[in-house]
Amino acid sequence: MTKSIFLLIFTFNITIVFSQTFNCDTYLKKSDSVLNISWNKIEEAKKYLDRYIICNQDDNSPQTIARLKNLQNYDAISLAKNKKGGWAKRKDNGRVGLIDIEFNFIKELPYISYYTFKDDYCWVKTDNGKFTVINYKGDDRLLGYPIDSISLNTNPTFIILTDEWRGNNNRFYGLINKTGEIVRPTYFINLTKYGNLYLANIDVNEHRWYHNLNFKTDETRWFGLINEKGEDVTGFIYDKLDAKGPEYGNWKNYVAQVYGSKGGYTLLDTMGKQLFPLINNIDMLTTLYTNTDTYAIIGKNKRDSLGLLNMKGEQVIAPKFASIEIVSYQLKNQSYNLILANPKNNYGYNSIGTGLYNSNGDIIINETEGWNFEKVETYSSLYKQNVVLVARRFKNSSTEYRYLYKSGKFK
C-alpha cells in the first residue's frame, strides 16, 4: 500500500513539473514553421493552434483568456519574435490583417500574399506583383522599391531580383536584410547562397561601362564570393566558379578557374580560402568525395587523361587514365578507400586491366596485369576482419575469378 501511494504522488509531481516547464508557445512556433513550408499545409498548422488552446486551458490570466477567445476566429497566425503582434487569417472571410499582443484583429492588410515572420519582420507581396517587407506594426520598410522576387533563407539576409534592366539586357540581383536595408545593390546577374556565402556573378562588360573603367587596365573577372553583409570575400578574380559537393545541398568546395596563359584551376573551401595555387597545365578539374577523403580529379588533353590530387594540390594519381573510381569499405568502424584507375589502350578503348591504388596513391596492382575489380566484400571471422575485391581477368580464352585482399595478395 505504501509503494502504491508513493507511486501516485510521484506521478502527480511529474505532471505538475511538466505543466510548469512546458512552454505552450511552442505550438505557435510549430504552426508558423508549417506555414513557412507552404500555405497548402494550413490544415496541419491549425492542429497546432488547437493544441495551443488545450495547453493553455488552465491559464486564467486576462491576456491568455483574450488570446484563446480571439484565436478561435483565425485559420492561421504568424507572430513576430517579440510577440507584440503579427498577422492572422480570419475564418469568416479569409482576409489577413494585423493582430496585437492579445490577438485582437486590428486592421486588414492590403497585400495579396504573406510569408511568416522572421524575427520582427515579414515579407509580403503587393497587388502589382512586387515584394516588400513589413514589421509587426504593418510599417512598409521598402515602399517603392521594385523587387520582383525574393529568395528566403534561414539567415536574415535575402536575395532580391529587381525589374531593372540595363547594360546587356540582364536582370540584376542584390542582397537585402530583414529590416529592408540594402546591403548589396542589385548588381549581379546571378546570386546563389551556399552556407554563409553567396556565389556572385557579374557582367564584366556592364561592370566596366557602369564604372567607366578601361578594358585594358581593369582586372575584374566574372565570379567571386560575398558574405551576408554584402562584403567581398574573394574579390571578383575568377572567370568561372562552381559549388561542388557529394550530393545536392551538401556542398563542400568551390571549383575556380581563371582563363589565359597565367590562369588555371584551383579549389576553394567553404570560407572562400584557396586550397592550393592555380594549376595551369590541365584543362579540367572537379571533385570526388568519399566518407573520409576529398580528391580533385584533373584532366589533360581534353579530359582524356585523368588523375587525382589531394586537398593540398599534391598528385596522388598521375593524369593518364580514362576513368577513376574510388571504392570504400569499413573495418572495425574505420573507413578505408581503394582507387581503381582504368587506362586506354592504343585504339582509344578502355584497356582490359585496371590499376589498384591505396588512398595515398601507392600502387597495389598494376593495370598491365589485366585484372578488373567488380565489387568489394568484407567478411569477419572469430579472430579478425578482412576485406577482399572480386577480381576478374580474361586469360587463355577463359575468364578467371579470384579474391584480392586489400594488401594486394590473391586468395
N, C-alpha and C positions, 0 to 999 in steps of 0.2 A: 504494500500500500504506500509506503514511504517513497519508494522508487517511482511509482506512478505519479504522485503529487509533484515530485521534483521534475519529472519529465514535462508535465503540464506547465509548470511555472517557467521552465527553461524555454519551452516552445513559445510561450506568451511573450517572454522577454525578447526573443529573436524577432517576433513580429513587430514589437514596439520599436526596436532599434532600426529595422528595415524601413518602417514608415517614416522615421525621423531623418534617416540619412538619404533616402532616395529622393532625387530632385524631379518633380513632376514635369518641369520644363523640358526634360529630356525628350518627352513625347512631341513637344512642339518642334524641337530641333530635327527629330526624325521625320516628321511631316514635311518640314521645309526641305530636307535633303531629298526626299522622294520627289517633290515637285521640281526640284532643281534638275532632276534627270529628265523629266518630261511631264507636260501638263496632262498627258493621257493617263497618268498614274494618279489622278485626283481622287479616285475612289479609295485607293490604297492609302493616300495621305489622310483622308477623312477618318480612317480607322485609328490613326494615332491621335487625332483630335478627340475622338470618343474616349480613348484611354486616358488622355489628359483630364477629361471631365471626371471620369471614375476615380482617378488618382487623387483629385482634389475635393472629393465629395464631403470629406470630414473637415475641411478647412472653412471656418466660418468668418474669416476676415472679410471686411467690406470690399476690398479690392478683388479678392478671389470670387466672391459671390457675384460681383458685377461682371467679371470676366466670363464665368461659366454661363451666365444668362445671355450675354451677347454672343458667345461662341456658338450657341445653338442656331444663330441666324446665318452662319457662314459655311460655305463649302470648303474654303481654303483660306489660310492666312500665312503671311511671312513677316516675321518680326525683325526689327533692327537689333544689332548686338546689344545696344544699351537698354532694350526692352521698353523704351519710352513710346514706341509707336511702330507702325508698319503699314501693310496693306491687307485687305480682306476681300474675298469674293462672296457677294451676297447670294443666298439661296433663292430669294423671291424673284430677282430679275437678272441675276448673273453679272451685275455691274461690279467693278472693282473700285475701291476707294481707300482713303486713309483711315487708320484706326489709332486711338490713343492708348495710353498705358493700361486702361481698363477695357480695351477692345471696343470702345464706343465708335460707331461709324461717324466720322467727322464730315467728309465730303467725298463726292465721286471724283475720280481722276480721268483726264481726257485722253488717255493713251489706249492703243489697240492691243498691246500685248505687254506682259510683265515678266521679268526674271525675279528670282528670290533675292533677298537682301544678302549682300556681302558686307560684313561689319555693319555700318550705319547707312549704306548706300545701295541703290537698286537701279539696274538698267531697265529702261522701258523703250517701247517703240512708238513713235508718233504716227498720226494719221497720214502723213506724207511719206511714210516708209523709212524715215530716218530714226537713228537711235540717240538717246541722251541718258543721263544719269540723274536720279533724284535722291534726296536724303529722306529721312523718316518723316520730315515735316512737309514733304512734297515739293521742296525747292528744286528747281531745274538748274543743274550746275553747268550745263553745256548748251544753253539756249542759242540756237542759230548755228551751231557747229555742224557741218554737213557730213555726218557719219552714216555710211551706207550699211555697214555690218560690223559686228564685233565678234571676237573670239574670247569667250570667258575662260579664265584659268582659276585654279585654286588659290594662286597668289594674287595680290591686289593690283596687278598691272595687266592691262588688256590690250590685245591687238585690235586696231581700228582700221577700217577701209573707208576712204572718202570717195565722193563722186567727182573729185577734182582730176582733170586730165591736163597734162602738159608734156612738153618735150616730145618724145617719140610715141605719143598716144598711149602711154602706160597709166594705169590706175595705181594710186600710191597708198602705202600702209604707214602707220605710225604707232606709237605707244601712248597710252593714257592711263592714269592711275585711278583708284576708286573714288577720289574726290572730284574727278573731272579735270585734273591738271594734266596738260600735255607734256609728257616727259621726253618725247622724241617726236618731232613734227612728221607729217605724212610725207616721207621722203624715199621710201623703199618700194621697189616693185614686187618684192616678196619678203615675208617675215614669218618665221616658223619657230615655235618655242620648243626647246629641249632642256629639261631640267630647269635650272635657274638662268639659262642663257637663251638668247634669240639668235638664230641664224638669219642674217640680214643680207639682202641682195639689192644693189643699187644699179641704176642705168648709168654707166660711166660717161657716155656721151652727154646725157642730160645733166649729169653732175658737173661736167666741165662747162657746159653752157650756163647752167644755173649760177655757178660761182665765178663765171668769166675767167676760166683758167686756160693756160696754154697747154695744148695737147702734148707738146714735146717735153714739157717740164713736169707736168702733173703725174705723180706716181700712183694715184688712186686706182684700185682694181675693183672687180665686181662684187666680191664677197668679203664678209667679216662677221664677227660676233659682237653683240652688245648685251648689256645686263638689263635688269628690270628698271634701273634708274635712267636708262637711255644712254648710258656711257659706253664708249668703245672699249672692248676687251682686247681684241687683237688689232684693231685698225683694219681698214679695207685694203688688205695686202695680198689677197688670193684671187685667182681667176676662176676657181671652182672650189666649192665646199659642200660636202655631203655628210650627213649624220649616219653613223653605222652602229649596228647592234646585233645580238644573236637572234632577236625577234622584234616584231613591231612593238613600240612603246618601251622597250628595254634597251636603249641605246647606250653605247659606251665610249665611242670615239667619233671624231670628225676626220674625214679624209680630205686633205687640202692639196691643191695643185696650183702651181704658178707656171704660166706659159713662157716660152722663149729659151734661148740658149743658156741663160743663167737660172732658169726655173727648175721645176721638178716636182716631186711628190713628198709629202710627209703626213704624219698623223698628229692630231691634237687630242688632249684628254678632255674630260668633261668641264674643266675650268678654262679651256682655250689655250692651254700651255702646249707648245710644240715639243713632241717627244724626241725627235731627232732631226738633224739638218735635212734640207731638201736633197733628195736623191735624183740626179738628172740623167742617169743612164738607163732609165726604164720608161716604158710607155703605159704602164698600168699599175695601180695599187688599190687593193681592197683589204678587207679584214676577214679573219677566220677565228671563230670563238669556240672554246671548249669550256668545260666546267672549271678548269683550273688555269688555263692559259689563253692568251690572245696573241695571234700571229698576224702579220701583214703579208698578204700574198702579192708578190710583184711579178710583172710580166715584161718580157723583152721581145723584140721582133714581132710587133703587132700581136702581142699576148700569146704567141705560140710557145714560148719558153717561160714556164712558171717556176718560182722559187718562194722561199719563206724567209721572213725577217722576224726577230723578236721585237719587243716594245722599245728596245734601245736602238733599233735600226741595224742590229748586227745580223749577218747572214746565218741562217740555220740550215737552209737547203738551197743549193745553187740553182739559179734560174735556167733549167734545161729540161723541164718536164712538161708533158701535155696536160696532166691533171694531178692534183694533190688532194688527198683526203686524210682526215685525222679520225682514228677510232679511239674511243675512250673506254676504260674499264675501271673497276674498283676492286681493291684487295684490302681487307682489314680496314674498311671505312676510309681508305685513301684512294684518290682518283689518279689515274695514270693515262698517258696518251702515247699512241704509236702513230707514226706518219707513214702513209702509203703514197709513193710517188711513181707515176707511170709515164715513161718517156714515149717518144715517137720514133718509129724506125725510118729508114731511108726513103720509104714510099709515102711517108706522111700519115700512116695509120698508127694507132696505139700498138706498142710492142706487146709481145706475149708475156713479158716479165714485168713485175712491179718491185720497186725498191722499198725496203722496210727500214725505217729510221726511228730512233728514240726521240723524246721531246727536245733533246739538245742538238739534234741533227747528226748524231753518231750513227753510222751505218750498221745495220744488223744483218740484212740480206741484200746482196747486190741485185739490181734489176737484170743483170746479164744471166742470172741463174735460171730465169724463166718461170719463176713462181708468181702466182696471183693469189690473193687472200680474200676469202669470201666473207667471213664473219669472225667475230671474236667471241670466245666462250670462256667462262670462268667455272671452276669446279672446286669443291672443298673435300678434304679427307680428314681423318681424325687428327692428323699431325700438322697439316699445312693447307694453305690455299694456293692455287696457281691459276694461270691464265694461258690459253692457247688460241692460236689463229688456225682456222681451217684453211690449209694451203692446197692449191691445185696447180698442176702444170701438165702440158701436153708433151709426151716423150715416147719415142718408139711406137708411134701410131696409136697410142692409148693415153688415157687421162689418169694421172697419178694423184691420189689424195693423201695428205699427211697432216699431222698436227704439229704446229710450231709453238714452242714455249716463248714467252716474252724475252727470254735470254738469248734466243736465236737458235736453240737446239731443237732438232726434229725428234718427234716421237716415232 
